[in-house]
Amino acid sequence: MRKNIIAANWKMYKNLAEANDFFTFLIEKLPKTKAEILIAPSFTSLWHAFETTREYPVEIIAQNMHQEEQGAFTGEISAAMLKSVGIQRVILGHSERREYFGETDATLKAKVETALKNDMKIIFCIGEKLEQRKANTHFELVQHQLQNALFQLDKNDWQHIVLAYEPVWAIGTGETASPEQAQEMHQFIRKTIANYYDLETANGISILYGGSVKPTNAQALFSQPDIDGGLVGGASLDVDSFIELIKAI
């Protein structure tokens, strides 16, 4: 069943004290909503964030994890480590992980399989760069990202997957896909899943938009028929801004 979701990806921002201040103010001002509220702080804040929000309708999630269960992988975090501090969901495939850390579709396929094996939910990111959109290959690129990393999954696995379409050219640039551009891609993604699996599976998937979402454009984006919420970066770092995004969904 499709759910409305507002997810905050803090990336490499906020130390423990700053995160604590954010959650203190958020809890005081948290609006009522039927949407799921997800927040992905840095690894160092995960346990504290989980403990702080565990009695409130906020889910703390991770920004990344390694595909191996354990081993000599200095600086990496396993699914079991995340679960040991209360984390049940992880973001995989973010464009910054692909761009700066060399994560490939094959790597992400392994990460997805590991997360599901450990009964974790996933927000899986897909999206094109500016040159691919200008060359009109953006639909083909997104289709390949889906096929290469996710289409090995059993139909039942998709109940644990949320997709996030993030046009790379709109992340942190101030540029935003128009509501019509975003809807067009979200509709294509849903159609692609329906063609490979079935309409029931496609219509049950929540697909989020990520790419310079802010309070001034959120409602126009979230009102599109195939957009089920947002994966938000910069605008999620300010508590008042994030509250406005929750209200917009």
Secondary structure, 3 states (H helix, E strand, C coil): CCCCEEEEECCCCCCHHHHHHHHHHHHHHCCCCCCEEEEECCHHHHHHHHHHHCCCCCEECECCCCCCCCCCCCCCCCHHHHHHCCCCEEEECCHHHHHHHCCCHHHHHHHHHHHHHCCCEEEEEECCCHHHHHCCCHHHHHHHHHHHHHCCCCHHHHHHEEEEECCHHHCCCCCCCCHHHHHHHHHHHHHHHHHHCCHHHHHCCCEEECCCCCHHHHHHHHCCCCCCEEEECHHHCCHHHHHHHHHHC
